[in-house]
Amino acid sequence: MPKMKTKASAKKRFTFTGTGKIKRKHAYKSHILTKKETKRKRALTHIGLIDKADVKNVRRMLCV
């Protein structure tokens, strides 16, 4: 049986913490930034963790 391939989109979007939790970046921080308030853009800079409901799907996409 061939090896499972990691989804390239998930590989680019998610990383693991030292304890095994999955980190993600916030959306809405890539373009059209002139109309967004500075406070909002600064808040979107911080790294978040994925929701408990999504852990199973993301782990499957990353083949972990």
FITI-477169 format. One record per atom (N, C-alpha, C, O, CB): x, y negated, z negated; chain; atom name; residue in one letter; residue number from 1. Coordinates in pm, 1 decimal, m for minus. Glycine has a CB too. Layout:
! FITI-477169
> X|Y|Z|A|CA|a|NUM
...
This chain:
! FITI-477169
> 85.0|118.9|0.0|A|N|m|1
> 0.0|0.0|0.0|A|CA|m|1
> 88.8|m124.3|0.0|A|C|m|1
> 185.1|m130.7|m76.5|A|O|m|1
> m96.3|m0.4|m123.1|A|CB|m|1
> 58.1|m223.0|84.5|A|N|p|2
> 144.0|m341.9|91.8|A|CA|p|2
> 131.0|m429.3|m33.2|A|C|p|2
> 34.5|m418.6|m108.9|A|O|p|2
> 109.5|m424.2|216.3|A|CB|p|2
> 229.3|m514.7|m52.3|A|N|k|3
> 226.7|m607.8|m165.0|A|CA|k|3
> 114.1|m708.9|m146.5|A|C|k|3
> 76.7|m741.8|m33.9|A|O|k|3
> 362.6|m680.1|m179.5|A|CB|k|3
> 60.7|m757.7|m257.9|A|N|m|4
> m41.3|m862.1|m253.5|A|CA|m|4
> 27.1|m994.8|m225.1|A|C|m|4
> 131.7|m1024.6|m282.6|A|O|m|4
> m122.3|m868.2|m386.8|A|CB|m|4
> m30.8|m1073.6|m137.8|A|N|k|5
> 25.9|m1204.6|m107.6|A|CA|k|5
> m35.4|m1310.6|m198.0|A|C|k|5
> m155.8|m1309.3|m223.3|A|O|k|5
> 3.6|m1240.9|40.2|A|CB|k|5
> 47.7|m1402.3|m246.5|A|N|t|6
> 0.4|m1516.8|m323.1|A|CA|t|6
> m63.4|m1616.3|m227.6|A|C|t|6
> m12.2|m1639.5|m118.1|A|O|t|6
> 116.0|m1582.8|m403.0|A|CB|t|6
> m175.4|m1675.2|m269.1|A|N|k|7
> m239.6|m1779.3|m188.0|A|CA|k|7
> m150.2|m1902.8|m189.8|A|C|k|7
> m118.0|m1955.2|m296.5|A|O|k|7
> m383.9|m1813.3|m241.5|A|CB|k|7
> m110.4|m1948.9|m72.3|A|N|a|8
> m16.4|m2061.4|m62.7|A|CA|a|8
> m75.5|m2189.0|m121.4|A|C|a|8
> m2.7|m2269.6|m179.3|A|O|a|8
> 23.4|m2085.1|83.0|A|CB|a|8
> m207.0|m2208.5|m107.0|A|N|s|9
> m269.6|m2329.7|m161.2|A|CA|s|9
> m263.1|m2330.1|m313.9|A|C|s|9
> m239.1|m2434.5|m374.5|A|O|s|9
> m416.5|m2340.5|m114.1|A|CB|s|9
> m284.2|m2215.2|m375.7|A|N|a|10
> m278.4|m2205.6|m521.8|A|CA|a|10
> m135.1|m2221.5|m570.8|A|C|a|10
> m110.9|m2281.4|m675.6|A|O|a|10
> m336.3|m2071.2|m569.7|A|CB|a|10
> m41.2|m2168.2|m495.4|A|N|k|11
> 99.9|m2177.4|m531.5|A|CA|k|11
> 144.9|m2323.6|m540.4|A|C|k|11
> 228.0|m2358.8|m624.1|A|O|k|11
> 186.1|m2101.6|m429.4|A|CB|k|11
> 88.9|m2408.0|m452.9|A|N|k|12
> 125.6|m2549.4|m450.2|A|CA|k|12
> 55.1|m2629.2|m559.8|A|C|k|12
> 105.2|m2733.5|m601.8|A|O|k|12
> 93.0|m2609.0|m314.2|A|CB|k|12
> m60.1|m2581.8|m606.5|A|N|r|13
> m144.0|m2660.8|m697.5|A|CA|r|13
> m126.6|m2628.1|m844.9|A|C|r|13
> m149.0|m2714.8|m929.3|A|O|r|13
> m286.2|m2642.0|m661.6|A|CB|r|13
> m87.6|m2506.1|m878.3|A|N|f|14
> m84.4|m2463.4|m1017.6|A|CA|f|14
> 54.9|m2419.4|m1060.6|A|C|f|14
> 131.1|m2363.2|m981.9|A|O|f|14
> m182.9|m2350.7|m1039.7|A|CB|f|14
> 87.0|m2446.3|m1188.5|A|N|t|15
> 210.2|m2396.1|m1248.0|A|CA|t|15
> 176.9|m2343.5|m1386.9|A|C|t|15
> 70.9|m2374.1|m1441.6|A|O|t|15
> 320.6|m2507.3|m1254.3|A|CB|t|15
> 266.7|m2264.7|m1443.5|A|N|f|16
> 245.1|m2206.4|m1575.0|A|CA|f|16
> 322.4|m2282.2|m1681.6|A|C|f|16
> 430.7|m2335.3|m1656.7|A|O|f|16
> 285.2|m2059.7|m1575.3|A|CB|f|16
> 263.8|m2285.9|m1802.0|A|N|t|17
> 335.8|m2340.2|m1917.0|A|CA|t|17
> 420.4|m2227.5|m1976.3|A|C|t|17
> 413.0|m2113.4|m1930.8|A|O|t|17
> 236.8|m2400.1|m2024.4|A|CB|t|17
> 498.8|m2259.0|m2075.0|A|N|g|18
> 581.3|m2157.7|m2139.8|A|CA|g|18
> 499.8|m2051.6|m2210.4|A|C|g|18
> 544.7|m1937.8|m2224.0|A|O|g|18
> 673.9|m2222.1|m2237.5|A|CB|g|18
> 380.0|m2087.4|m2255.8|A|N|t|19
> 294.5|m1992.3|m2328.1|A|CA|t|19
> 199.5|m1917.4|m2235.7|A|C|t|19
> 121.3|m1834.6|m2282.2|A|O|t|19
> 214.5|m2064.8|m2434.3|A|CB|t|19
> 205.0|m1945.1|m2105.0|A|N|g|20
> 124.4|m1870.8|m2009.2|A|CA|g|20
> m3.2|m1939.1|m1965.7|A|C|g|20
> m78.3|m1883.0|m1885.9|A|O|g|20
> 90.7|m1740.9|m2065.7|A|CB|g|20
> m30.3|m2059.6|m2016.1|A|N|k|21
> m147.5|m2133.2|m1971.0|A|CA|k|21
> m119.2|m2189.8|m1831.9|A|C|k|21
> m3.5|m2200.2|m1791.2|A|O|k|21
> m184.5|m2246.8|m2071.4|A|CB|k|21
> m224.4|m2226.1|m1759.4|A|N|i|22
> m208.0|m2273.1|m1622.1|A|CA|i|22
> m232.9|m2423.5|m1616.3|A|C|i|22
> m339.0|m2471.5|m1656.0|A|O|i|22
> m303.9|m2198.1|m1526.1|A|CB|i|22
> m133.0|m2497.5|m1566.0|A|N|k|23
> m141.7|m2642.9|m1555.2|A|CA|k|23
> m194.6|m2682.1|m1418.4|A|C|k|23
> m179.3|m2608.8|m1320.7|A|O|k|23
> m4.6|m2707.9|m1580.1|A|CB|k|23
> m257.6|m2799.6|m1413.2|A|N|r|24
> m308.5|m2853.0|m1287.9|A|CA|r|24
> m293.1|m3004.0|m1288.6|A|C|r|24
> m275.1|m3065.7|m1393.6|A|O|r|24
> m456.1|m2812.6|m1265.9|A|CB|r|24
> m300.6|m3062.3|m1169.6|A|N|k|25
> m298.3|m3207.5|m1157.0|A|CA|k|25
> m441.2|m3256.4|m1138.9|A|C|k|25
> m529.0|m3180.4|m1098.0|A|O|k|25
> m208.0|m3252.8|m1038.2|A|CB|k|25
> m463.9|m3382.8|m1169.4|A|N|h|26
> m595.7|m3441.4|m1149.9|A|CA|h|26
> m615.6|m3478.1|m1003.1|A|C|h|26
> m520.4|m3509.0|m931.3|A|O|h|26
> m614.0|m3565.3|m1239.6|A|CB|h|26
> m740.7|m3473.9|m960.9|A|N|a|27
> m777.2|m3515.0|m825.5|A|CA|a|27
> m792.4|m3667.4|m821.2|A|C|a|27
> m785.7|m3733.7|m924.7|A|O|a|27
> m909.1|m3445.0|m779.9|A|CB|a|27
> m812.3|m3721.8|m703.2|A|N|y|28
> m838.5|m3864.8|m680.0|A|CA|y|28
> m718.8|m3953.8|m713.0|A|C|y|28
> m737.7|m4067.3|m756.8|A|O|y|28
> m957.6|m3909.1|m762.3|A|CB|y|28
> m597.1|m3905.5|m693.1|A|N|k|29
> m479.3|m3985.6|m722.9|A|CA|k|29
> m387.8|m3996.4|m600.6|A|C|k|29
> m273.6|m4040.6|m612.9|A|O|k|29
> m402.8|m3925.3|m841.1|A|CB|k|29
> m437.8|m3956.0|m481.3|A|N|s|30
> m347.6|m3949.5|m366.6|A|CA|s|30
> m359.5|m4067.0|m270.2|A|C|s|30
> m258.8|m4109.4|m213.6|A|O|s|30
> m372.2|m3823.5|m292.2|A|CB|s|30
> m479.1|m4120.7|m249.9|A|N|h|31
> m494.3|m4231.9|m154.7|A|CA|h|31
> m615.9|m4314.8|m194.0|A|C|h|31
> m691.8|m4277.5|m283.4|A|O|h|31
> m508.7|m4179.4|m8.0|A|CB|h|31
> m633.4|m4428.8|m125.3|A|N|i|32
> m737.7|m4527.9|m157.6|A|CA|i|32
> m726.2|m4568.9|m304.0|A|C|i|32
> m823.2|m4562.5|m379.6|A|O|i|32
> m879.9|m4470.9|m128.3|A|CB|i|32
> m606.8|m4610.9|m342.3|A|N|l|33
> m581.3|m4645.3|m482.2|A|CA|l|33
> m606.4|m4791.9|m512.8|A|C|l|33
> m610.0|m4830.1|m629.8|A|O|l|33
> m439.8|m4610.5|m518.4|A|CB|l|33
> m623.7|m4874.9|m411.2|A|N|t|34
> m639.0|m5018.7|m434.9|A|CA|t|34
> m769.6|m5052.0|m505.0|A|C|t|34
> m775.0|m5147.4|m582.6|A|O|t|34
> m631.3|m5094.2|m304.0|A|CB|t|34
> m874.2|m4975.7|m479.5|A|N|k|35
> m1004.1|m5005.2|m541.5|A|CA|k|35
> m1019.3|m4943.3|m680.6|A|C|k|35
> m1115.8|m4972.9|m751.0|A|O|k|35
> m1116.0|m4955.6|m452.0|A|CB|k|35
> m925.4|m4858.1|m720.4|A|N|k|36
> m934.0|m4793.4|m852.0|A|CA|k|36
> m861.0|m4877.5|m956.0|A|C|k|36
> m756.8|m4936.8|m928.0|A|O|k|36
> m874.8|m4650.0|m847.2|A|CB|k|36
> m917.2|m4881.5|m1076.1|A|N|e|37
> m856.3|m4960.4|m1182.8|A|CA|e|37
> m725.4|m4896.1|m1228.5|A|C|e|37
> m707.0|m4774.7|m1219.5|A|O|e|37
> m953.4|m4974.8|m1301.7|A|CB|e|37
> m636.0|m4980.3|m1277.4|A|N|t|38
> m506.1|m4932.8|m1324.1|A|CA|t|38
> m521.8|m4831.1|m1435.7|A|C|t|38
> m450.3|m4731.0|m1439.6|A|O|t|38
> m420.6|m5049.6|m1371.7|A|CB|t|38
> m614.4|m4856.3|m1525.7|A|N|k|39
> m638.1|m4765.7|m1638.6|A|CA|k|39
> m680.3|m4627.3|m1588.9|A|C|k|39
> m636.5|m4525.1|m1641.7|A|O|k|39
> m746.0|m4823.7|m1732.8|A|CB|k|39
> m765.2|m4625.8|m1487.5|A|N|r|40
> m813.0|m4499.7|m1431.6|A|CA|r|40
> m699.5|m4423.3|m1364.2|A|C|r|40
> m687.0|m4301.9|m1380.8|A|O|r|40
> m926.2|m4525.1|m1331.6|A|CB|r|40
> m617.0|m4494.9|m1288.1|A|N|k|41
> m504.6|m4430.0|m1220.1|A|CA|k|41
> m404.4|m4374.7|m1320.0|A|C|k|41
> m349.3|m4266.5|m1300.2|A|O|k|41
> m435.2|m4528.1|m1125.7|A|CB|k|41
> m381.1|m4449.0|m1427.0|A|N|r|42
> m287.4|m4404.7|m1529.9|A|CA|r|42
> m339.8|m4279.2|m1599.8|A|C|r|42
> m262.4|m4188.7|m1631.2|A|O|r|42
> m263.1|m4517.0|m1632.5|A|CB|r|42
> m470.5|m4273.6|m1624.1|A|N|a|43
> m530.8|m4157.0|m1689.0|A|CA|a|43
> m521.6|m4033.0|m1600.0|A|C|a|43
> m507.7|m3921.4|m1649.9|A|O|a|43
> m677.4|m4185.5|m1724.3|A|CB|a|43
> m529.3|m4052.7|m1468.9|A|N|l|44
> m522.3|m3939.9|m1375.8|A|CA|l|44
> m380.5|m3885.0|m1360.3|A|C|l|44
> m361.6|m3777.5|m1303.4|A|O|l|44
> m575.3|m3981.8|m1240.5|A|CB|l|44
> m281.2|m3958.0|m1410.5|A|N|t|45
> m142.4|m3915.0|m1399.4|A|CA|t|45
> m113.1|m3795.7|m1489.8|A|C|t|45
> m30.6|m3710.8|m1455.9|A|O|t|45
> m49.0|m4030.1|m1433.3|A|CB|t|45
> m180.1|m3788.9|m1604.3|A|N|h|46
> m151.2|m3685.6|m1703.3|A|CA|h|46
> m190.0|m3546.8|m1651.6|A|C|h|46
> m290.9|m3530.1|m1582.9|A|O|h|46
> m224.9|m3715.6|m1834.2|A|CB|h|46
> m108.4|m3449.4|m1686.0|A|N|i|47
> m131.9|m3311.3|m1645.5|A|CA|i|47
> m240.9|m3251.4|m1734.1|A|C|i|47
> m245.1|m3277.1|m1854.4|A|O|i|47
> m0.9|m3227.4|m1654.1|A|CB|i|47
> m328.7|m3171.4|m1674.1|A|N|g|48
> m432.9|m3104.3|m1749.9|A|CA|g|48
> m418.1|m2954.1|m1739.6|A|C|g|48
> m336.8|m2903.8|m1662.1|A|O|g|48
> m570.5|m3147.0|m1701.5|A|CB|g|48
> m496.8|m2882.8|m1818.0|A|N|l|49
> m501.1|m2737.5|m1810.6|A|CA|l|49
> m630.8|m2698.1|m1740.9|A|C|l|49
> m730.3|m2770.1|m1748.3|A|O|l|49
> m490.8|m2672.5|m1953.0|A|CB|l|49
> m629.2|m2583.9|m1673.4|A|N|i|50
> m751.1|m2541.3|m1605.1|A|CA|i|50
> m851.6|m2490.7|m1708.1|A|C|i|50
> m814.2|m2448.6|m1817.6|A|O|i|50
> m720.3|m2431.3|m1499.7|A|CB|i|50
> m977.9|m2495.2|m1671.9|A|N|d|51
> m1085.1|m2452.8|m1760.5|A|CA|d|51
> m1080.9|m2301.7|m1780.4|A|C|d|51
> m1034.8|m2227.2|m1693.9|A|O|d|51
> m1221.3|m2495.7|m1704.5|A|CB|d|51
> m1129.8|m2258.3|m1896.0|A|N|k|52
> m1130.6|m2115.9|m1929.6|A|CA|k|52
> m1207.4|m2034.2|m1826.0|A|C|k|52
> m1171.8|m1919.7|m1798.1|A|O|k|52
> m1191.5|m2094.8|m2068.0|A|CB|k|52
> m1312.9|m2093.0|m1769.0|A|N|a|53
> m1394.9|m2022.4|m1670.0|A|CA|a|53
> m1319.8|m1996.3|m1540.4|A|C|a|53
> m1355.8|m1904.6|m1466.6|A|O|a|53
> m1520.3|m2101.7|m1640.4|A|CB|a|53
> m1215.6|m2074.9|m1510.5|A|N|d|54
> m1142.5|m2061.6|m1384.3|A|CA|d|54
> m1016.3|m1977.0|m1394.6|A|C|d|54
> m953.5|m1947.6|m1292.9|A|O|d|54
> m1106.2|m2197.0|m1333.1|A|CB|d|54
> m978.6|m1937.8|m1514.6|A|N|v|55
> m850.6|m1867.8|m1534.5|A|CA|v|55
> m844.1|m1738.9|m1452.9|A|C|v|55
> m743.1|m1712.1|m1388.0|A|O|v|55
> m829.5|m1836.0|m1683.4|A|CB|v|55
> m950.2|m1659.5|m1455.5|A|N|k|56
> m950.1|m1530.8|m1385.2|A|CA|k|56
> m928.7|m1548.6|m1235.2|A|C|k|56
> m849.5|m1476.6|m1174.3|A|O|k|56
> m1081.4|m1456.8|m1410.4|A|CB|k|56
> m999.7|m1645.1|m1175.6|A|N|n|57
> m987.1|m1668.3|m1031.0|A|CA|n|57
> m849.1|m1718.3|m992.8|A|C|n|57
> m792.4|m1673.9|m893.0|A|O|n|57
> m1091.5|m1767.9|m984.4|A|CB|n|57
> m794.1|m1810.9|m1071.6|A|N|v|58
> m663.0|m1866.8|m1040.0|A|CA|v|58
> m555.0|m1760.9|m1055.7|A|C|v|58
> m464.7|m1752.2|m972.5|A|O|v|58
> m632.5|m1987.7|m1129.6|A|CB|v|58
> m562.9|m1680.7|m1160.4|A|N|r|59
> m465.6|m1572.4|m1177.5|A|CA|r|59
> m470.6|m1475.6|m1061.3|A|C|r|59
> m366.8|m1425.7|m1017.8|A|O|r|59
> m490.7|m1497.9|m1308.2|A|CB|r|59
> m590.8|m1448.0|m1009.9|A|N|r|60
> m604.4|m1357.4|m894.7|A|CA|r|60
> m540.5|m1419.1|m770.6|A|C|r|60
> m475.3|m1349.4|m692.8|A|O|r|60
> m753.6|m1325.5|m867.5|A|CB|r|60
> m559.2|m1550.0|m752.3|A|N|m|61
> m500.0|m1616.9|m636.1|A|CA|m|61
> m347.4|m1617.5|m643.7|A|C|m|61
> m279.3|m1611.1|m541.3|A|O|m|61
> m552.3|m1760.5|m625.3|A|CB|m|61
> m293.4|m1625.5|m768.2|A|N|l|62
> m148.5|m1627.2|m786.3|A|CA|l|62
> m89.3|m1486.8|m800.3|A|C|l|62
> 31.9|m1471.8|m815.7|A|O|l|62
> m113.0|m1709.7|m908.1|A|CB|l|62
> m173.9|m1384.9|m795.2|A|N|c|63
> m130.4|m1246.0|m807.3|A|CA|c|63
> m54.1|m1221.5|m937.1|A|C|c|63
> 52.7|m1160.2|m937.0|A|O|c|63
> m43.7|m1207.7|m688.4|A|CB|c|63
> m109.7|m1269.8|m1046.5|A|N|v|64
> m45.2|m1249.2|m1178.5|A|CA|v|64
> m126.0|m1150.4|m1257.6|A|C|v|64
> m90.5|m1118.3|m1371.0|A|O|v|64
> m31.4|m1382.7|m1257.6|A|CB|v|64
